[in-house]
Amino acid sequence: MCIAIPAEVKEIKEGNIGVVDYGELTQEVRLDLVDVKVGDFVLVHVGFAIQRLSREEGLETLEIFREVWKAMDESDERKVQVT
């Protein structure tokens, strides 16, 4: 299974390189497959922005990812306490 992560485009550099923000992490990604501007949200998979999202879709999807990560962290903490 492949997962694409939503991120906000913060900067576009020469050579079609974008700096994107996942919320707590920024990363350079290729923008060759999408037409975007600073402030747009994109789905990123293996270093490439593969789809543009509306701002609402991007923020909503990031929130879902945060909830999943939080649940996973809580599950890991419970496992450590039990053993």
BAKE-125062 format. One record per atom (N, C-alpha, C): residue number from 0; residue in three letters; atom name; y, x, z. Coordinates in pm, 1 decimal, padded with zeros to 6 digits. Atoms other than C-alpha are relative to their C-alpha. Example, Ala and Ser with C-alpha at 12.3 -4.5 7.8 and 13.67 -1.06 7.14 Angstrom:
2
+-----+-----+------+----------+----------+----------+
|   n | res | atom |        Y |        X |        Z |
+-----+-----+------+----------+----------+----------+
|   0 | ALA |    N | -00119.0 |  00089.0 |  00000.0 |
|   0 | ALA |   CA | -00450.0 |  01230.0 |  00780.0 |
|   0 | ALA |    C |  00120.0 |  00090.0 |  00000.0 |
|   1 | SER |    N | -00119.0 | -00082.0 | -00006.0 |
|   1 | SER |   CA | -00106.0 |  01367.0 |  00714.0 |
|   1 | SER |    C |  00109.0 | -00077.0 |  00073.0 |
+-----+-----+------+----------+----------+----------+
***
This chain:
83
+-----+-----+------+----------+----------+----------+
|   n | res | atom |        Y |        X |        Z |
+-----+-----+------+----------+----------+----------+
|   0 | MET |    N | -00116.9 |  00084.4 |  00000.0 |
|   0 | MET |   CA |  00000.0 |  00000.0 |  00000.0 |
|   0 | MET |    C |  00123.5 |  00089.2 |  00000.0 |
|   1 | CYS |    N | -00125.8 | -00073.3 |  00006.6 |
|   1 | CYS |   CA |  00348.2 |  00124.2 | -00084.3 |
|   1 | CYS |    C |  00108.8 | -00081.0 |  00068.5 |
|   2 | ILE |    N | -00109.6 |  00067.2 | -00068.7 |
|   2 | ILE |   CA |  00655.6 |  00045.4 |  00120.4 |
|   2 | ILE |    C |  00131.4 |  00059.4 | -00047.8 |
|   3 | ALA |    N | -00135.4 | -00042.3 |  00032.8 |
|   3 | ALA |   CA |  01015.9 |  00060.7 |  00007.0 |
|   3 | ALA |    C |  00089.8 | -00041.2 |  00116.6 |
|   4 | ILE |    N | -00085.9 |  00021.0 | -00116.1 |
|   4 | ILE |   CA |  01281.0 |  00085.5 |  00277.2 |
|   4 | ILE |    C |  00142.8 | -00030.7 | -00046.8 |
|   5 | PRO |    N | -00138.0 |  00028.9 |  00038.2 |
|   5 | PRO |   CA |  01625.3 | -00075.5 |  00249.5 |
|   5 | PRO |    C |  00096.8 |  00101.8 |  00060.8 |
|   6 | ALA |    N | -00101.8 | -00094.7 | -00046.7 |
|   6 | ALA |   CA |  01927.7 |  00152.9 |  00278.9 |
|   6 | ALA |    C |  00132.2 | -00033.1 | -00068.1 |
|   7 | GLU |    N | -00133.0 |  00021.6 |  00055.3 |
|   7 | GLU |   CA |  02301.3 |  00136.6 |  00221.2 |
|   7 | GLU |    C |  00049.6 |  00127.8 | -00067.4 |
|   8 | VAL |    N | -00054.4 | -00114.6 |  00072.5 |
|   8 | VAL |   CA |  02458.5 |  00366.0 | -00038.5 |
|   8 | VAL |    C |  00135.0 |  00036.2 |  00062.3 |
|   9 | LYS |    N | -00122.2 | -00046.1 | -00065.6 |
|   9 | LYS |   CA |  02724.4 |  00569.1 |  00144.1 |
|   9 | LYS |    C |  00083.5 |  00090.3 | -00089.0 |
|  10 | GLU |    N | -00070.4 | -00094.7 |  00085.9 |
|  10 | GLU |   CA |  02813.5 |  00822.5 | -00124.8 |
|  10 | GLU |    C | -00081.0 |  00017.6 | -00127.9 |
|  11 | ILE |    N |  00067.2 | -00032.4 |  00125.6 |
|  11 | ILE |   CA |  02735.3 |  00893.9 | -00489.1 |
|  11 | ILE |    C |  00051.9 |  00136.3 | -00044.6 |
|  12 | LYS |    N | -00033.7 | -00136.7 |  00036.7 |
|  12 | LYS |   CA |  02726.2 |  01260.8 | -00583.8 |
|  12 | LYS |    C | -00026.4 |  00022.9 | -00148.7 |
|  13 | GLU |    N |  00024.5 | -00039.3 |  00137.8 |
|  13 | GLU |   CA |  02726.7 |  01434.1 | -00919.0 |
|  13 | GLU |    C | -00150.1 |  00012.5 | -00024.8 |
|  14 | GLY |    N |  00141.2 | -00010.7 |  00033.3 |
|  14 | GLY |   CA |  02391.8 |  01422.4 | -01095.3 |
|  14 | GLY |    C | -00079.8 | -00122.2 |  00038.1 |
|  15 | ASN |    N |  00065.6 |  00126.8 | -00034.2 |
|  15 | ASN |   CA |  02315.2 |  01062.2 | -00995.9 |
|  15 | ASN |    C | -00080.3 |  00008.4 |  00130.0 |
|  16 | ILE |    N |  00059.3 | -00011.7 | -00133.4 |
|  16 | ILE |   CA |  02230.8 |  01155.8 | -00637.0 |
|  16 | ILE |    C |  00081.1 | -00087.1 |  00094.6 |
|  17 | GLY |    N | -00067.3 |  00083.4 | -00097.8 |
|  17 | GLY |   CA |  02310.3 |  00904.6 | -00367.7 |
|  17 | GLY |    C | -00034.8 |  00041.7 |  00141.3 |
|  18 | VAL |    N |  00025.5 | -00018.0 | -00143.1 |
|  18 | VAL |   CA |  02346.5 |  00951.6 |  00004.8 |
|  18 | VAL |    C | -00012.6 | -00140.3 |  00056.4 |
|  19 | VAL |    N |  00024.9 |  00134.3 | -00052.4 |
|  19 | VAL |   CA |  02191.8 |  00646.9 |  00170.7 |
|  19 | VAL |    C | -00020.1 |  00005.2 |  00150.4 |
|  20 | ASP |    N |  00009.1 |  00012.2 | -00145.5 |
|  20 | ASP |   CA |  02190.5 |  00528.2 |  00530.8 |
|  20 | ASP |    C | -00101.2 | -00108.2 |  00033.6 |
|  21 | TYR |    N |  00103.7 |  00093.6 | -00043.2 |
|  21 | TYR |   CA |  01884.3 |  00365.2 |  00684.2 |
|  21 | TYR |    C |  00033.1 | -00063.8 |  00134.5 |
|  22 | GLY |    N | -00038.6 |  00050.6 | -00131.5 |
|  22 | GLY |   CA |  02063.6 |  00290.5 |  01010.1 |
|  22 | GLY |    C |  00011.7 |  00112.0 |  00100.2 |
|  23 | GLU |    N | -00003.6 | -00115.0 | -00090.5 |
|  23 | GLU |   CA |  01977.0 |  00600.8 |  01211.0 |
|  23 | GLU |    C | -00029.8 |  00129.9 | -00072.9 |
|  24 | LEU |    N |  00036.4 | -00115.8 |  00081.1 |
|  24 | LEU |   CA |  01899.8 |  00839.3 |  00925.9 |
|  24 | LEU |    C |  00071.1 | -00009.5 | -00133.5 |
|  25 | THR |    N | -00054.4 | -00004.4 |  00135.4 |
|  25 | THR |   CA |  02079.4 |  00946.2 |  00610.1 |
|  25 | THR |    C | -00085.5 |  00095.1 | -00082.4 |
|  26 | GLN |    N |  00085.6 | -00078.2 |  00088.8 |
|  26 | GLN |   CA |  01906.1 |  01093.6 |  00307.8 |
|  26 | GLN |    C |  00058.3 | -00004.2 | -00140.5 |
|  27 | GLU |    N | -00035.1 |  00000.2 |  00140.9 |
|  27 | GLU |   CA |  01977.4 |  01195.6 | -00049.1 |
|  27 | GLU |    C | -00115.7 | -00058.8 | -00079.9 |
|  28 | VAL |    N |  00101.4 |  00062.0 |  00085.5 |
|  28 | VAL |   CA |  01792.2 |  00986.2 | -00308.5 |
|  28 | VAL |    C |  00050.6 | -00001.0 | -00144.2 |
|  29 | ARG |    N | -00034.5 |  00011.9 |  00141.3 |
|  29 | ARG |   CA |  01785.8 |  00959.5 | -00687.3 |
|  29 | ARG |    C |  00042.2 | -00143.3 | -00029.0 |
|  30 | LEU |    N | -00051.3 |  00131.9 |  00038.0 |
|  30 | LEU |   CA |  01983.0 |  00670.0 | -00837.7 |
|  30 | LEU |    C | -00024.0 | -00030.4 | -00148.4 |
|  31 | ASP |    N |  00023.0 |  00013.5 |  00143.8 |
|  31 | ASP |   CA |  01846.4 |  00698.6 | -01193.1 |
|  31 | ASP |    C | -00049.8 | -00138.3 | -00042.6 |
|  32 | LEU |    N |  00064.6 |  00125.6 |  00038.0 |
|  32 | LEU |   CA |  01666.5 |  00363.4 | -01186.0 |
|  32 | LEU |    C |  00084.0 | -00124.0 |  00027.6 |
|  33 | VAL |    N | -00082.9 |  00114.9 | -00036.9 |
|  33 | VAL |   CA |  01948.0 |  00141.4 | -01056.3 |
|  33 | VAL |    C |  00147.2 |  00028.1 | -00029.4 |
|  34 | ASP |    N | -00144.4 | -00010.3 |  00018.7 |
|  34 | ASP |   CA |  02314.0 |  00075.1 | -01126.0 |
|  34 | ASP |    C |  00064.6 | -00049.9 |  00128.4 |
|  35 | VAL |    N | -00054.6 |  00036.8 | -00130.6 |
|  35 | VAL |   CA |  02486.1 |  00081.2 | -00786.7 |
|  35 | VAL |    C |  00134.3 |  00066.8 |  00022.7 |
|  36 | LYS |    N | -00125.3 | -00060.4 | -00043.8 |
|  36 | LYS |   CA |  02814.1 |  00160.6 | -00617.5 |
|  36 | LYS |    C | -00007.1 |  00017.3 |  00151.7 |
|  37 | VAL |    N | -00006.3 | -00021.3 | -00144.3 |
|  37 | VAL |   CA |  02905.6 |  00276.2 | -00268.0 |
|  37 | VAL |    C |  00013.5 | -00136.3 |  00068.4 |
|  38 | GLY |    N | -00000.3 |  00125.5 | -00074.5 |
|  38 | GLY |   CA |  02839.7 | -00006.0 | -00020.4 |
|  38 | GLY |    C | -00114.7 | -00092.1 | -00037.5 |
|  39 | ASP |    N |  00115.5 |  00081.4 |  00039.7 |
|  39 | ASP |   CA |  02547.3 | -00154.9 | -00214.6 |
|  39 | ASP |    C | -00121.9 |  00037.5 |  00084.4 |
|  40 | PHE |    N |  00128.5 | -00026.2 | -00063.6 |
|  40 | PHE |   CA |  02204.2 | -00184.1 | -00056.6 |
|  40 | PHE |    C | -00105.4 |  00018.0 | -00108.1 |
|  41 | VAL |    N |  00108.4 | -00026.7 |  00093.6 |
|  41 | VAL |   CA |  01897.1 | -00049.5 | -00233.1 |
|  41 | VAL |    C | -00131.9 |  00008.4 |  00076.3 |
|  42 | LEU |    N |  00132.1 | -00029.7 | -00053.1 |
|  42 | LEU |   CA |  01524.1 | -00030.9 | -00176.6 |
|  42 | LEU |    C | -00035.9 |  00140.4 | -00045.5 |
|  43 | VAL |    N |  00033.0 | -00139.2 |  00029.8 |
|  43 | VAL |   CA |  01410.8 |  00332.4 | -00158.1 |
|  43 | VAL |    C | -00149.5 |  00021.7 |  00017.4 |
|  44 | HIS |    N |  00142.4 | -00033.4 | -00004.6 |
|  44 | HIS |   CA |  01059.0 |  00448.0 | -00238.5 |
|  44 | HIS |    C | -00015.9 |  00142.4 | -00052.7 |
|  45 | VAL |    N |  00025.2 | -00141.4 |  00030.2 |
|  45 | VAL |   CA |  00955.4 |  00815.9 | -00244.4 |
|  45 | VAL |    C |  00121.1 |  00071.4 | -00060.6 |
|  46 | GLY |    N | -00119.0 | -00072.2 |  00040.7 |
|  46 | GLY |   CA |  01311.4 |  00938.0 | -00285.1 |
|  46 | GLY |    C |  00077.3 | -00059.1 | -00116.1 |
|  47 | PHE |    N | -00070.0 |  00067.7 |  00108.9 |
|  47 | PHE |   CA |  01417.3 |  00694.6 | -00558.4 |
|  47 | PHE |    C |  00045.4 | -00137.9 |  00044.6 |
|  48 | ALA |    N | -00045.7 |  00137.9 | -00016.8 |
|  48 | ALA |   CA |  01633.2 |  00385.2 | -00528.2 |
|  48 | ALA |    C | -00062.7 | -00078.6 | -00114.3 |
|  49 | ILE |    N |  00074.0 |  00071.0 |  00105.1 |
|  49 | ILE |   CA |  01416.8 |  00133.9 | -00715.1 |
|  49 | ILE |    C |  00052.1 | -00140.5 | -00026.7 |
|  50 | GLN |    N | -00052.9 |  00135.1 |  00019.0 |
|  50 | GLN |   CA |  01606.2 | -00193.2 | -00671.7 |
|  50 | GLN |    C |  00126.0 | -00016.9 |  00082.7 |
|  51 | ARG |    N | -00122.1 |  00033.1 | -00074.0 |
|  51 | ARG |   CA |  01950.7 | -00314.5 | -00570.4 |
|  51 | ARG |    C | -00023.2 | -00131.2 |  00073.6 |
|  52 | LEU |    N |  00009.1 |  00120.3 | -00081.8 |
|  52 | LEU |   CA |  01969.6 | -00574.8 | -00291.7 |
|  52 | LEU |    C |  00139.3 | -00053.2 |  00027.3 |
|  53 | SER |    N | -00127.7 |  00051.8 | -00049.1 |
|  53 | SER |   CA |  02245.6 | -00808.7 | -00186.8 |
|  53 | SER |    C |  00020.5 |  00054.6 |  00140.9 |
|  54 | ARG |    N | -00030.0 | -00047.2 | -00135.2 |
|  54 | ARG |   CA |  02419.0 | -00706.3 |  00134.9 |
|  54 | ARG |    C | -00079.9 | -00079.4 |  00103.2 |
|  55 | GLU |    N |  00073.7 |  00085.6 | -00094.0 |
|  55 | GLU |   CA |  02258.1 | -01003.3 |  00312.5 |
|  55 | GLU |    C | -00147.9 |  00036.7 |  00003.1 |
|  56 | GLU |    N |  00141.8 | -00038.7 |  00005.1 |
|  56 | GLU |   CA |  01907.3 | -00908.4 |  00191.6 |
|  56 | GLU |    C | -00022.0 |  00134.8 |  00067.5 |
|  57 | GLY |    N |  00013.6 | -00132.5 | -00058.5 |
|  57 | GLY |   CA |  01960.7 | -00546.2 |  00292.0 |
|  57 | GLY |    C |  00007.2 | -00002.8 |  00150.9 |
|  58 | LEU |    N | -00015.2 |  00007.6 | -00146.0 |
|  58 | LEU |   CA |  02083.5 | -00625.4 |  00642.9 |
|  58 | LEU |    C | -00115.5 | -00075.8 |  00064.2 |
|  59 | GLU |    N |  00110.8 |  00078.8 | -00054.4 |
|  59 | GLU |   CA |  01814.6 | -00889.1 |  00699.1 |
|  59 | GLU |    C | -00129.7 |  00081.4 |  00000.2 |
|  60 | THR |    N |  00122.8 | -00079.4 |  00008.4 |
|  60 | THR |   CA |  01536.6 | -00656.9 |  00583.0 |
|  60 | THR |    C |  00002.7 |  00116.5 |  00098.3 |
|  61 | LEU |    N | -00010.8 | -00106.3 | -00100.0 |
|  61 | LEU |   CA |  01665.2 | -00368.9 |  00797.4 |
|  61 | LEU |    C | -00028.5 | -00053.0 |  00140.3 |
|  62 | GLU |    N |  00024.9 |  00059.8 | -00131.8 |
|  62 | GLU |   CA |  01660.7 | -00600.8 |  01100.3 |
|  62 | GLU |    C | -00148.9 | -00026.4 |  00020.2 |
|  63 | ILE |    N |  00144.9 |  00022.6 | -00009.2 |
|  63 | ILE |   CA |  01299.2 | -00696.7 |  01027.1 |
|  63 | ILE |    C | -00072.2 |  00131.3 |  00027.5 |
|  64 | PHE |    N |  00060.4 | -00131.1 | -00024.0 |
|  64 | PHE |   CA |  01204.7 | -00327.4 |  01006.8 |
|  64 | PHE |    C |  00024.9 |  00044.9 |  00143.4 |
|  65 | ARG |    N | -00030.1 | -00039.1 | -00139.5 |
|  65 | ARG |   CA |  01381.3 | -00262.9 |  01341.0 |
|  65 | ARG |    C | -00089.8 | -00074.6 |  00097.9 |
|  66 | GLU |    N |  00086.0 |  00079.1 | -00088.2 |
|  66 | GLU |   CA |  01184.2 | -00545.5 |  01504.4 |
|  66 | GLU |    C | -00143.9 |  00049.6 | -00004.4 |
|  67 | VAL |    N |  00136.7 | -00051.2 |  00014.4 |
|  67 | VAL |   CA |  00855.6 | -00410.3 |  01367.9 |
|  67 | VAL |    C | -00013.2 |  00134.4 |  00071.7 |
|  68 | TRP |    N |  00005.7 | -00131.0 | -00066.6 |
|  68 | TRP |   CA |  00933.7 | -00054.0 |  01483.8 |
|  68 | TRP |    C |  00004.7 | -00015.3 |  00151.6 |
|  69 | LYS |    N | -00008.6 |  00023.5 | -00143.9 |
|  69 | LYS |   CA |  01030.0 | -00184.1 |  01828.8 |
|  69 | LYS |    C | -00134.3 | -00049.9 |  00054.3 |
|  70 | ALA |    N |  00130.0 |  00052.3 | -00043.1 |
|  70 | ALA |   CA |  00703.2 | -00379.1 |  01856.5 |
|  70 | ALA |    C | -00105.5 |  00110.9 | -00001.3 |
|  71 | MET |    N |  00096.0 | -00110.7 |  00006.1 |
|  71 | MET |   CA |  00506.6 | -00071.7 |  01749.4 |
|  71 | MET |    C |  00022.0 |  00096.3 |  00116.7 |
|  72 | ASP |    N | -00030.1 | -00088.4 | -00113.4 |
|  72 | ASP |   CA |  00685.0 |  00143.5 |  02010.5 |
|  72 | ASP |    C | -00050.4 | -00059.9 |  00130.6 |
|  73 | GLU |    N |  00045.7 |  00066.7 | -00121.8 |
|  73 | GLU |   CA |  00612.0 | -00113.7 |  02281.5 |
|  73 | GLU |    C | -00151.8 |  00002.6 |  00009.4 |
|  74 | SER |    N |  00146.4 | -00004.7 |  00002.5 |
|  74 | SER |   CA |  00246.6 | -00123.5 |  02175.3 |
|  74 | SER |    C | -00049.6 |  00139.0 |  00037.4 |
|  75 | ASP |    N |  00037.7 | -00137.3 | -00032.8 |
|  75 | ASP |   CA |  00223.2 |  00256.2 |  02192.7 |
|  75 | ASP |    C |  00021.2 |  00028.8 |  00148.4 |
|  76 | GLU |    N | -00027.6 | -00021.0 | -00142.2 |
|  76 | GLU |   CA |  00382.7 |  00255.7 |  02540.4 |
|  76 | GLU |    C | -00106.6 | -00065.9 |  00085.8 |
|  77 | ARG |    N |  00105.5 |  00068.6 | -00075.7 |
|  77 | ARG |   CA |  00125.3 |  00001.4 |  02663.1 |
|  77 | ARG |    C | -00130.0 |  00077.2 | -00006.0 |
|  78 | LYS |    N |  00124.6 | -00078.8 |  00013.8 |
|  78 | LYS |   CA | -00160.7 |  00215.9 |  02527.9 |
|  78 | LYS |    C |  00003.2 |  00121.3 |  00092.3 |
|  79 | VAL |    N | -00012.2 | -00118.4 | -00085.0 |
|  79 | VAL |   CA | -00030.3 |  00521.3 |  02714.5 |
|  79 | VAL |    C | -00014.8 | -00039.9 |  00146.4 |
|  80 | GLN |    N |  00007.8 |  00044.3 | -00138.1 |
|  80 | GLN |   CA |  00000.4 |  00324.4 |  03041.0 |
|  80 | GLN |    C | -00141.6 | -00037.7 |  00039.1 |
|  81 | VAL |    N |  00136.3 |  00044.6 | -00027.8 |
|  81 | VAL |   CA | -00355.3 |  00188.8 |  03012.7 |
|  81 | VAL |    C | -00094.9 |  00117.4 |  00015.4 |
|  82 | THR |    N |  00094.5 | -00111.5 | -00004.6 |
|  82 | THR |   CA | -00523.3 |  00524.7 |  02956.5 |
|  82 | THR |    C |  00026.5 |  00096.5 |  00110.8 |
+-----+-----+------+----------+----------+----------+
***
